[in-house]
Amino acid sequence: MNNLITLKNISLIPEFFLGLSLIYLLIFGSIISTHKTRPLIQDLILKLSVLILILSLFLVFNDKLWVIENLTFNNTIIYDYLSFFSKITILVFSLISILMIRFYIKDQKLNQFEYTIIILLAVLGFLLLCSANDLITAYLAIELQSLAFYVMASFKKKSSFSVEAGLKYFVLGSFSSALFLFGSSLIYGVTGTLNFEDFKDLFLNSRPKEDLADSIEFLFGSSLIYGVTGALNLEDFKDLFLNSRPKEYLADSIEFIPFESDLVQIASLFIIVSLFFKLAVAPIHAWSPDVYEGSPTSSTIFFAVVSKLSILVLLTRIFQYSFHGFIYNWRYYIVVIAVLSVIVGSFTALEQKKLKSLLAYSSVSHIGYILIAFSTGTFEGIQSMFAYILIYMLAGSCVWSIFLILRLKSFHFKKQNKDLTDISLLVKSNNIIAICFSIVLLSIAGFPPLVGFFTKMSIFLSALESSMYLVSVISILASVISTFYYIRIIKIIYFENLLVGRLYYPLRFIETIIVITLFFSFIFLFINPTLLYLISYKLSLLGFF
């Protein structure tokens, strides 16, 4: 029985399966594509990718948290409720995105089979990032998904806009990766470790530098005395050191160098800036509209919907779990950046004429709301943050799916981006899609009594409970202003001053079913948000228990 091989210690079975499947897909595509007839195998590879994601989702469901070990691979990989639910969410929305881009890839003639494989590589990076428990593992996972994104952004080689978007994303993304590495090296130089569990033990209940130095001096001196005398009682010290030497000699013989916590705070600031670049928050958001606009929409849907959650999971692990003792040092920077993101995203989106750019600036403002909840440092704030990101991903999937299925009949058949005028009087062409689009937009804007209003209100309440009154007032006013461009889209859909509406190609069955399913799941969470708050509650347990 002792010779039996068990899988108890392996918590990365879905990632192993996904990685091996990628290798087999690459070999299969390379062999078939070199055939004399040179068949188009993009559709076949995409169907196999859907099957792989479904099986990976099943493997994640099959992992029991009470059976496998929590920490594996020398404590570099962690498996808990945070990674469990985040992996399920990422796989589900990746599956939806791949199903939605199936026909778009054909229309835009992105026929290379490598495109779908690169998407799966990005998904693999997301899954590894959700389970990363040290800075090196997190960096490698970020680089895996980032390199895949660079290629996805510039994959349409005949389009100068796509190539420019990929190059811009690559240059700025490399700079942010350098900041992450520099911050990690500083932390390693000070602490001698890169593991989040070790950071938690080192910095739990950290106080300002002077108090920390005094505490360490006291503990260090006490441990030396106990090691020499074997006692900690004052009466025993009196008997032992009755005729001891003057205390000047003892003071000269012990030299203590206090712990340098300021350098750790500077290093964590570099890591924050690097991760905020990936989230596209102001003032380092300028790349986001250009990359969204220039990239193929099949790539943009992954940038906008799937990529945010894994970065937020990493932020939670580092700054709510490992460096929670420094919360009063880093929260002020995050509050300023969050408020700036809300203001910039709300006001800049007012003047946008293209739908992709408008959604990009809308994403900047929503990330600002998420960071407001994150900066509170409370359990309620983290719970409202995860509830908000889940609703944001669901709404984003619905909006971008509608964006993909609306194929305009015009002479400009090669046009892939949409202006706001391209959805004029959509209600006359397809009133069901128009209703779904409008309700989802109103929910994102925070109109009561939709579910988006509940999640946004929970963020404001958590900020008020943390005495962030000015931040709450500014965010509420910016939220009111941002509703203008959502209402403007609804006005264009229903009340545009045109004689006739636009003509679209008929909707395909699978895409329509996905959009309707996303919409009804939105309605279900509006009627009964218990499931949403239960999942966000489980996700929030990590940093506090």
C-alpha positions in Angstrom: 0.0 0.0 0.0 2.9 2.4 0.6 4.0 2.0 -3.0 0.7 3.4 -4.4 0.9 6.7 -6.2 -1.8 9.1 -5.0 -2.8 12.5 -6.4 -3.4 14.0 -3.0 -0.4 16.4 -3.3 -1.2 17.5 -6.8 -3.5 20.5 -6.9 -2.7 21.6 -10.5 -4.4 18.8 -12.4 -6.5 21.2 -14.6 -3.4 23.2 -15.4 -1.4 20.0 -16.3 -4.3 18.8 -18.5 -4.6 22.2 -20.2 -0.8 22.4 -20.9 -0.6 18.9 -22.3 -3.7 19.5 -24.4 -2.0 22.6 -25.8 1.1 20.6 -26.8 -1.1 18.0 -28.6 -3.2 20.7 -30.3 0.0 22.4 -31.6 1.4 19.1 -32.9 -1.9 18.2 -34.5 -2.3 21.6 -36.2 1.3 21.6 -37.4 0.9 18.1 -39.0 -2.5 18.8 -40.6 -1.6 22.3 -41.9 1.5 20.9 -43.8 -0.8 18.6 -45.9 -0.8 19.1 -49.6 -4.4 20.2 -49.7 -3.7 22.7 -46.8 -7.1 22.5 -45.2 -8.5 25.2 -43.0 -8.5 23.6 -39.6 -9.3 26.7 -37.5 -12.9 25.6 -36.9 -11.8 22.1 -35.9 -9.1 23.5 -33.5 -11.7 25.8 -32.0 -14.1 23.0 -31.3 -11.4 21.0 -29.7 -10.5 24.0 -27.6 -14.1 24.2 -26.4 -13.9 20.6 -25.4 -10.6 21.1 -23.5 -12.1 24.0 -21.6 -15.1 22.0 -20.6 -12.9 19.1 -19.4 -10.7 21.6 -17.5 -13.8 23.0 -15.8 -14.8 19.5 -14.8 -11.4 18.8 -13.3 -11.5 22.1 -11.3 -15.0 21.0 -10.0 -13.6 17.6 -9.2 -10.8 18.9 -6.9 -12.0 18.7 -3.4 -10.6 21.3 -1.0 -10.8 19.0 1.9 -8.8 16.2 0.2 -5.9 17.8 -1.6 -3.2 19.7 0.3 -3.6 23.5 0.6 0.1 24.3 -0.2 2.2 22.3 -2.7 5.4 22.6 -4.8 7.4 24.0 -1.9 4.6 26.4 -1.0 4.7 28.1 -4.4 1.1 26.9 -5.3 -1.9 27.5 -3.1 -5.3 25.9 -3.5 -8.2 27.5 -1.5 -11.7 28.9 -2.1 -10.2 32.0 -3.8 -8.4 30.1 -6.4 -11.2 27.5 -6.7 -14.0 30.0 -7.5 -11.8 32.3 -9.6 -10.7 29.4 -11.8 -14.3 28.3 -12.3 -15.2 31.9 -13.2 -12.3 32.3 -15.6 -13.0 29.0 -17.4 -16.7 29.7 -17.8 -16.2 33.2 -19.3 -13.3 32.0 -21.5 -15.6 29.3 -22.8 -18.3 31.8 -23.5 -15.8 34.1 -25.3 -14.4 31.3 -27.5 -17.9 30.3 -28.5 -18.8 33.9 -29.4 -15.7 34.5 -31.5 -16.2 31.4 -33.6 -17.9 33.0 -36.6 -16.1 36.4 -36.1 -12.8 34.6 -36.8 -14.2 33.3 -40.1 -15.5 36.7 -41.1 -12.2 38.5 -40.4 -10.2 35.7 -42.1 -8.1 34.9 -39.0 -7.6 31.4 -40.3 -4.4 30.4 -38.6 -4.9 27.6 -36.1 -2.3 29.1 -33.8 -4.8 31.9 -32.8 -7.0 29.6 -30.7 -3.9 27.9 -29.1 -2.6 31.4 -28.1 -6.0 32.1 -26.4 -5.7 28.8 -24.4 -2.1 29.8 -23.4 -3.5 33.1 -22.0 -6.2 31.0 -20.1 -3.4 28.8 -18.7 -1.6 31.9 -17.4 -4.8 33.1 -15.7 -5.3 29.8 -13.9 -1.7 29.7 -12.7 -1.9 33.3 -11.5 -5.0 32.4 -9.4 -3.0 29.7 -7.6 0.4 31.6 -7.3 1.7 31.8 -3.8 5.0 33.5 -4.4 6.2 36.4 -6.5 8.2 34.3 -9.0 5.3 32.1 -9.8 3.1 35.1 -10.1 5.6 36.8 -12.5 5.8 33.8 -14.7 2.0 33.5 -14.9 1.7 37.2 -15.7 4.3 36.9 -18.5 2.6 33.8 -19.9 -0.7 35.6 -20.3 0.9 38.9 -21.3 2.9 37.4 -24.2 -0.2 35.7 -25.4 -2.1 39.0 -25.3 0.7 40.8 -27.3 0.3 38.3 -30.1 -3.5 38.3 -29.9 -3.5 42.1 -30.2 -1.3 42.1 -33.4 -2.6 38.9 -34.9 -4.3 40.6 -37.9 -1.0 41.1 -39.8 -2.6 43.0 -42.7 -4.1 45.7 -40.5 -1.7 48.5 -39.5 -4.0 49.3 -36.5 -3.6 45.7 -35.2 0.1 45.7 -35.5 0.4 49.1 -33.9 -1.8 48.0 -31.0 0.3 44.9 -30.5 3.6 46.8 -30.5 2.3 49.5 -28.1 0.9 46.8 -25.8 4.3 44.9 -25.9 6.5 48.0 -25.1 4.4 49.2 -22.2 3.7 45.7 -20.9 7.4 45.0 -20.8 8.0 48.1 -18.8 5.4 47.1 -16.3 6.9 43.6 -16.0 10.3 45.2 -15.3 8.7 47.2 -12.4 7.2 44.0 -11.0 10.6 42.3 -11.1 12.4 45.3 -9.6 9.9 45.4 -6.7 10.2 41.7 -6.2 14.0 41.8 -6.1 13.9 44.6 -3.5 11.5 42.6 -1.3 13.8 39.5 -1.6 16.8 41.6 -0.7 15.2 42.8 2.5 13.3 39.7 3.6 15.2 36.8 2.0 11.9 35.2 0.8 9.4 35.6 -2.0 6.6 33.4 -0.5 3.3 35.0 0.5 3.0 32.8 3.6 6.4 34.0 4.8 5.4 37.6 4.2 2.3 37.1 6.3 4.4 35.7 9.2 6.9 38.6 8.9 4.6 41.5 8.5 1.5 40.4 10.5 0.3 43.4 12.6 3.3 45.5 11.3 3.6 48.8 13.0 5.7 51.9 12.1 9.4 51.5 11.8 10.4 52.9 15.2 7.9 50.7 17.1 8.9 47.6 15.1 12.6 48.2 15.7 12.0 48.5 19.4 9.9 45.3 19.5 12.5 43.3 17.6 15.3 44.7 19.8 13.4 43.6 22.9 12.6 40.1 21.4 16.2 39.7 20.2 17.6 40.7 23.6 15.2 38.4 25.5 16.1 35.5 23.3 19.8 36.0 23.8 19.3 36.2 27.6 17.2 33.1 27.6 19.8 31.3 25.5 22.6 32.2 27.9 20.9 31.8 31.3 18.0 29.5 30.6 15.7 31.8 32.6 13.3 34.7 32.0 12.3 35.4 35.6 13.6 38.7 37.2 14.4 37.0 40.5 16.6 34.5 38.7 18.4 37.3 36.9 19.1 38.9 40.3 20.8 35.8 41.6 22.7 35.1 38.5 24.0 38.6 37.8 24.5 39.9 41.3 28.2 40.5 40.7 28.1 40.9 36.9 30.1 43.4 34.9 28.9 47.0 34.3 26.1 47.2 31.7 28.3 49.3 29.3 30.3 46.2 28.3 27.0 44.3 27.6 25.7 47.3 25.5 29.0 47.4 23.5 29.0 43.6 22.9 25.5 43.6 21.3 24.9 45.5 18.1 21.5 45.4 16.5 20.5 46.5 13.0 16.8 47.3 12.9 14.5 45.8 10.2 14.2 48.1 7.2 10.4 48.3 6.5 10.6 51.5 4.4 12.3 49.6 1.6 9.5 47.0 1.6 6.9 49.7 1.2 8.8 51.2 -1.7 9.1 47.7 -3.3 5.3 47.1 -2.9 4.7 50.4 -4.6 6.5 49.2 -7.7 4.4 46.0 -7.7 1.2 48.0 -7.3 2.1 50.2 -10.3 2.9 47.1 -12.4 -0.4 45.4 -11.6 -2.3 48.6 -12.1 -1.0 48.8 -15.6 -2.5 45.4 -16.3 -5.8 46.7 -14.9 -5.6 49.9 -17.0 -6.2 52.4 -14.2 -5.6 56.1 -14.5 -3.2 57.7 -15.1 -1.5 54.7 -16.8 -4.6 53.8 -18.9 -3.7 55.5 -22.2 -2.7 52.3 -23.9 -6.1 50.7 -23.2 -8.4 52.6 -25.7 -5.8 52.3 -28.5 -5.3 48.6 -27.9 -9.0 47.9 -27.6 -9.7 49.8 -30.8 -6.8 48.4 -32.9 -7.0 44.8 -31.8 -9.4 42.3 -33.4 -12.6 42.2 -31.4 -12.0 38.5 -30.8 -9.0 39.5 -28.8 -10.5 42.6 -27.2 -13.3 40.5 -25.5 -10.5 38.6 -23.6 -8.7 41.8 -22.7 -11.9 43.4 -21.3 -13.7 40.5 -19.7 -11.4 37.6 -18.6 -8.1 39.3 -17.7 -9.2 41.4 -14.7 -10.1 38.8 -12.2 -6.8 37.0 -11.9 -4.9 40.3 -11.4 -7.4 41.2 -8.6 -6.8 37.8 -7.0 -3.1 38.5 -7.0 -3.6 41.9 -5.5 -5.7 40.4 -2.8 -3.1 37.8 -1.9 -0.3 40.3 -1.8 -1.8 43.3 -0.1 -4.7 41.9 1.9 -3.0 38.6 3.0 0.7 39.2 3.0 1.2 42.9 3.6 -2.0 43.6 5.5 0.1 45.1 8.3 1.1 47.9 6.0 -2.5 48.8 5.0 -2.2 52.3 6.3 0.9 52.9 4.2 -0.4 51.8 0.8 -4.2 52.4 1.0 -3.8 56.2 0.4 -2.0 55.7 -2.9 -4.7 53.3 -4.0 -7.5 55.6 -2.9 -6.0 58.5 -5.0 -5.6 56.3 -8.1 -9.1 54.8 -7.7 -10.8 58.2 -7.5 -8.7 59.5 -10.4 -9.7 56.4 -12.5 -13.4 57.0 -11.7 -13.2 60.7 -12.7 -11.1 60.1 -15.9 -13.2 57.2 -17.0 -16.5 59.0 -16.4 -15.6 62.3 -18.1 -13.4 61.0 -21.0 -16.0 58.5 -22.2 -18.5 61.4 -22.7 -16.8 62.5 -25.9 -16.2 59.1 -27.5 -17.8 58.3 -30.8 -16.6 54.7 -31.2 -18.1 51.9 -29.2 -14.9 50.1 -28.4 -13.2 53.3 -27.0 -16.3 54.1 -25.0 -16.2 50.6 -23.4 -12.5 51.0 -22.7 -13.0 54.2 -20.7 -16.0 52.7 -19.1 -13.7 49.8 -17.9 -11.3 52.4 -16.4 -14.1 53.9 -14.3 -15.3 50.4 -13.2 -11.8 49.4 -12.1 -11.8 52.6 -10.1 -14.9 51.5 -8.2 -13.3 48.1 -7.6 -10.2 49.7 -6.2 -12.2 51.9 -3.8 -13.6 48.7 -2.3 -10.2 47.2 -2.2 -8.6 50.1 -0.5 -11.0 49.9 2.5 -9.1 46.9 3.8 -12.2 45.5 5.5 -13.9 42.2 4.9 -17.1 43.9 3.6 -15.0 45.9 1.1 -13.3 42.8 -0.3 -16.6 41.0 -0.5 -18.2 44.0 -2.4 -15.2 44.1 -4.7 -15.6 40.4 -5.7 -19.3 40.8 -6.2 -18.7 43.8 -8.4 -16.1 42.1 -10.6 -18.4 39.1 -11.1 -21.3 41.3 -12.2 -18.9 43.4 -14.4 -17.6 40.2 -16.1 -21.1 39.0 -16.7 -22.3 42.4 -18.1 -19.1 42.7 -20.2 -19.6 39.3 -21.7 -23.2 40.2 -22.6 -22.2 43.6 -24.1 -19.3 42.3 -26.1 -21.3 39.3 -27.3 -23.9 41.7 -28.7 -21.1 43.7 -30.2 -19.9 40.6 -32.0 -23.2 39.3 -33.3 -24.4 42.6 -34.9 -22.9 42.4 -38.4 -23.9 45.5 -40.3 -25.0 45.1 -44.0 -23.0 47.8 -45.8 -20.5 48.3 -48.6 -17.8 48.6 -45.9 -17.8 44.9 -45.3 -14.2 44.8 -44.0 -15.1 47.2 -41.2 -14.7 45.5 -37.9 -15.2 48.4 -35.4 -18.5 50.1 -34.7 -19.4 53.7 -34.3 -22.3 54.6 -32.1 -24.3 55.4 -35.2 -23.9 51.7 -36.4 -26.5 50.7 -33.7 -29.0 53.3 -34.7 -32.6 52.2 -34.2 -31.5 48.7 -33.3 -35.0 48.2 -31.8 -36.5 48.1 -35.3 -34.1 45.5 -36.5 -34.2 43.2 -33.4 -36.2 44.4 -30.4 -35.1 41.4 -28.2 -31.4 42.2 -28.6 -32.2 45.9 -28.1 -34.0 45.2 -24.8 -31.1 42.9 -23.6 -28.5 45.5 -24.5 -30.4 48.4 -22.8 -31.1 46.5 -19.5 -27.4 45.4 -19.3 -26.2 49.0 -19.9 -28.6 50.3 -17.2 -27.3 47.7 -14.8 -23.7 48.7 -15.5 -24.7 52.3 -15.0 -26.1 51.5 -11.6 -29.8 52.1 -12.1 -32.0 50.8 -9.3 -33.3 48.2 -8.8 -31.0 46.2 -11.1 -28.2 44.1 -9.7 -25.5 46.5 -10.8 -27.1 49.1 -8.4 -26.8 46.7 -5.5 -23.1 45.9 -6.1 -22.2 49.6 -6.6 -24.2 50.5 -3.5 -22.3 47.9 -1.5 -19.0 49.5 -2.5 -20.2 52.9 -1.4 -21.4 51.5 1.9 -18.1 49.8 2.6 -16.3 53.0 1.8 -18.6 55.0 4.2 -18.0 52.4 6.9 -14.3 53.0 6.5 -14.8 56.8 7.0 -14.0 57.5 3.3 -16.7 60.2 3.1 -15.1 62.5 0.5 -14.2 59.5 -1.7 -17.7 58.2 -1.6 -19.2 61.6 -2.5 -16.8 62.1 -5.5 -17.5 58.5 -6.7 -21.3 58.9 -6.4 -21.2 62.2 -8.4 -18.9 60.6 -11.0 -21.3 57.6 -11.2 -24.2 59.9 -11.9 -22.2 61.7 -14.7 -21.2 58.4 -16.2 -24.8 57.4 -16.7 -25.0 60.0 -19.5 -23.1 58.0 -22.0 -25.0 54.8 -21.2 -28.3 56.6 -21.7 -26.9 58.1 -24.9 -26.4 54.6 -26.3 -30.0 53.6 -25.3 -31.2 56.8 -26.9 -29.4 55.9 -30.2 -30.9 52.4 -30.0 -34.5 53.6 -29.5 -34.9 57.2 -30.4 -32.4 58.2 -33.1 -33.8 60.7 -35.6 -33.6 58.5 -38.7 -36.2 57.3 -41.2 -35.1 53.7 -41.2 -32.8 51.6 -39.0 -29.7 49.8 -39.9 -29.8 46.5 -41.7 -28.0 43.5 -40.1 -27.2 40.0 -41.2 -29.4 37.3 -39.5 -28.3 36.2 -36.1 -26.8 32.8 -35.7 -28.5 30.3 -33.4 -25.6 29.5 -31.0 -24.6 33.1 -30.5 -28.2 34.2 -29.9 -28.7 31.4 -27.3 -25.5 32.5 -25.5 -26.6 36.2 -25.4 -30.1 35.2 -24.1 -28.6 32.9 -21.5 -26.2 35.7 -20.2 -29.2 38.1 -20.1 -31.4 35.7 -18.1 -28.5 34.9 -15.7 -28.3 38.7 -15.2 -32.0 38.7 -14.4 -31.7 35.7 -12.0 -29.0 37.5 -10.0 -31.2 40.6 -9.9 -34.2 38.6 -8.5 -32.0 36.5 -6.1 -28.5 37.9 -5.5 -27.9 35.4 -2.7 -25.7 33.2 -4.9 -23.6 36.2 -5.9 -22.9 37.3 -2.3 -22.3 33.7 -1.2 -19.6 33.3 -3.8 -18.1 36.7 -3.0 -18.2 35.8 0.7 -16.2 32.6 0.0 -13.7 34.6 -2.1 -13.2 37.2 0.7 -12.4 34.7 3.4 -8.8 34.4 2.4 -7.3 37.6 3.7 -9.0 37.6 7.0 -9.2 34.0 8.3 
